[in-house]
Amino acid sequence: MRGEIVALDIETTGLDPQRDAIIEIGAVKFQGDQIIETLDSLVNPNRAVPPYITTLTGITQADVDSAPLLRSVLPDLVRFVGDRPVVGHNVGFDLGFLQRQNVLARNLPLDTYELASVMLPTTPRYNLNALTAELGLALEEAHRARSDAEATARLYWALWGAGARAAAGHAAGDCPRGARPGVDSPPGVRCGA
C-alpha cells in the first residue's frame, strides 16, 4: 500500500469491548516511511482505571478524570482517519472497541501481527515490543497509544519493505556473509539455506 495509511492504537480498562472502556487513543497518519500527522487523546472512561492497567500503561485515574469523554474524541478520530486503511498490531482488538461505537467500520483493516507471522515465520514472539526490538525499530513508550501507533507504522513499513525486496528477487543479495537461517536474516529474507 503506497497511499496514506493510519496506524491506530488504543489503551483500555480491560480486554472486553462489551464491558471495558477506552482510556487513550493514538493515531498516526503516514505514507511510506514518513509520518505526516499524529492525533492522541486520553479519554475519560467514566469508571475506575484498574491498578494493573495503571501499572501496564502508566495512565492513572487522575489522568483520565480530567480528560474528554469518548463521544467528544470520536469525531476528531473519524475526521483524522477518513476512508484510509487502518493498520494496527492485533487491529481487531482496537477496531472491536471503536466499531462498538459505530466508527471505522468501513475502513480496510491491516494487521501487523498477522503480517509479521507470515513475513517473519521464525520469530519467537510477535508482540509489538519483541518485533520492534528484533527489527531495530523505535518504541519509545510501550503501552501508550501514540507511541504504539508510531511503532506500528514503522513496523508496517519495515514488513512492507521486506516483502517488496523478497518479491523483487533481491533476497540473496541482502544476506550478510555467513548468515544463519532465521537468526541473521533481514526481515522477509531466507539466508543461509
For each residue, the residues with C-beta under 8 A, 3 or more apart:
1: 5 85 110 160
2: 31 32
3: 31 84 85
4: 29 30 31 36 84
5: 1 29 30 31 84 85 86 87 110 153 156
6: 27 28 29 30 80 81 84 85 86 87 107
7: 27 28 30 86 87 88 149 150 152 153 156
8: 25 26 27 28 81 86 87 88 91 94 95 104 149 152
9: 25 26 27 88 89 94 145 146 148 149 152
10: 22 24 25 26 93 94 97 98 145
11: 22 23 24 53 57 59 143 144 145
12: 15 20 21 22 23 53 97
13: 20 21 23 45 47 48 49 50 53
14: 19 20 50 53
15: 12 20 93
16: 19 20
17: 20 96 97 100
18: 100
19: 14 16
20: 12 13 14 15 16 17 97
21: 12 13 43 45 46 47 70
22: 10 11 12 25 43 45 70 97 98
23: 11 12 13 42 43 45 49 53 57 59 64 67
24: 10 11 40 41 42 43 57 59 144 145
25: 8 9 10 22 39 40 41 43 73 77 145
26: 8 9 10 38 39 40 144 145 146 147 148 149 150
27: 6 7 8 9 38 39 40 77 80 81 146 149
28: 6 7 8 35 37 38 39 146 149 150 152 153
29: 4 5 6 35 36 37 38 39 80 84
30: 4 5 6 7 33 34 35 36 153 157
31: 2 3 4 5 34 36
32: 2 157
33: 30 154 157
34: 30 31
35: 28 29 30 38 150 153
36: 4 29 30 31
37: 28 29 80
38: 26 27 28 29 35 146 149 150
39: 25 26 27 28 29 76 77 80
40: 24 25 26 27 145 146 149
41: 24 25 67 68 73 76
42: 23 24 59 63 64 67 68
43: 21 22 23 24 25 64 67 68 69 70 73
44: 64 65 66 67 68 69 70
45: 13 21 22 23 49 64 70
46: 21 69
47: 13 21
48: 13 61
49: 13 23 45 53 54 59 60 61 64
50: 13 14 53 54
51: 54 55
52: 55 56
53: 11 12 13 14 23 49 50 56 57 59
54: 49 50 51 57 58 59 60 61
55: 51 52
56: 52 53 143
57: 11 23 24 53 54 143 144
58: 54 141 143 144
59: 11 23 24 42 49 53 54 63 64 144
60: 49 54 63 64
61: 48 49 54 64 65
62: 65 66
63: 42 59 60 66 67
64: 23 42 43 44 45 49 59 60 61 67
65: 44 61 62
66: 44 62 63
67: 23 41 42 43 44 63 64
68: 41 42 43 44 72 73
69: 43 44 46 72 73
70: 21 22 43 44 45 73 74 101
71: 74
72: 68 69 75
73: 25 41 43 68 69 70 76 77
74: 70 71 77 78 98 101 103
75: 72 78 79
76: 39 41 73 79 80
77: 25 27 39 73 74 80 81 98 103 104
78: 74 75 81 82 103 104
79: 75 76 82
80: 6 27 29 37 39 76 77
81: 6 8 27 77 78 84 86 104 107
82: 78 79
83: 106 107
84: 3 4 5 6 29 81 107
85: 1 3 5 6 107 108 109 110
86: 5 6 7 8 81 91 94 95 104 107 108 109 110
87: 5 6 7 8 91 109 110 111 112 152 153 156
88: 7 8 9 91 93 94 95 109 110 111 112 149 152
89: 9 111 112 113 127 128 131 148 152 155
90: 93 94 111 113
91: 8 86 87 88 94 95 109 110 111 112 113
92: 95 96 109 111
93: 10 15 88 90 96 97
94: 8 9 10 86 88 90 91 97 98
95: 8 86 88 91 92 98 99 104 109
96: 17 92 93 99 100
97: 10 12 17 20 22 93 94 100 101
98: 10 22 74 77 94 95 101 103 104
99: 95 96 102 103 104 105
100: 17 18 96 97
101: 70 74 97 98
102: 99 105
103: 74 77 78 98 99
104: 8 77 78 81 86 95 98 99 107
105: 99 102
106: 83
107: 6 81 83 84 85 86 104
108: 85 86
109: 85 86 87 88 91 92 95
110: 1 5 85 86 87 88 91 115 156
111: 87 88 89 90 91 92 114 115
112: 87 88 89 91 115 116 128 131 152 155 156 159
113: 89 90 91 116 117 126
114: 111 117 118
115: 110 111 112 118 119 156 159
116: 112 113 119 120 123 126 131 155 159
117: 113 114 120 121 126
118: 114 115 121
119: 115 116 159 162 163 187 188
120: 116 117 123 126 131 134 159 187 188
121: 117 118
122: 181 182
123: 116 120 126 130 131 134
124: 130
125: 130 131
126: 113 116 117 120 123 130 131
127: 89 130 131
128: 89 112 131 132 139 142 148 151 152 155
129: 132 133 139 142
130: 123 124 125 126 127 133 134
131: 89 112 116 120 123 125 126 127 128 134 135 137 155
132: 128 129 135 137 138 139 151 154 155
133: 129 130 136 137 139
134: 120 123 130 131
135: 131 132 155 158 187
136: 133
137: 131 132 133 151 154 155 158
138: 132 150 151 154
139: 128 129 132 133 142 147 148 151
140: 147 150 151
141: 58 144 147
142: 128 129 139 147 148
143: 11 56 57 58 148
144: 11 24 26 57 58 59 141 147 148
145: 9 10 11 24 25 26 40 148 149
146: 9 26 27 28 38 40 149 150
147: 26 139 140 141 142 144 150 151
148: 9 26 89 128 139 142 143 144 145 151 152
149: 7 8 9 26 27 28 38 40 88 145 146 152 153
150: 7 26 28 35 38 138 140 146 147 153 154
151: 128 132 137 138 139 140 147 148 154 155
152: 7 8 9 28 87 88 89 112 128 148 149 155 156
153: 5 7 28 30 35 87 149 150 156 157
154: 33 132 137 138 150 151 157 158
155: 89 112 116 128 131 132 135 137 151 152 158 159
156: 5 7 87 110 112 115 152 153 159 160
157: 30 32 33 153 154 160 161
158: 135 137 154 155 161 162 187
159: 112 115 116 119 120 155 156 162 163 187 188
160: 1 156 157 163 164
161: 157 158 164 165 187
162: 119 158 159 165 166 186 187 188 189
163: 119 159 160 166 167 188
164: 160 161 167 168
165: 161 162 168 170 171 174 186 188 189
166: 162 163 169 170 171 188 189
167: 163 164
168: 164 165
169: 166
170: 165 166 173 174
171: 165 166 174 175 188 189 190
172: 175
173: 170
174: 165 170 171 186 189 191
175: 171 172 179 184 185 186 189 191 192
176: 179 184 191
177:
178: 184 192
179: 175 176 183 184 185 191 192
180: 183 184 185 191 192
181: 122 185 190 191 192 193
182: 122 185
183: 179 180
184: 175 176 178 179 180 191 192
185: 175 179 180 181 182 189 190 191 192
186: 162 165 174 175 189 191
187: 119 120 135 158 159 161 162
188: 119 120 159 162 163 165 166 171
189: 162 165 166 171 174 175 185 186
190: 171 181 185 193
191: 174 175 176 179 180 181 184 185 186
192: 175 178 179 180 181 184 185
193: 181 190
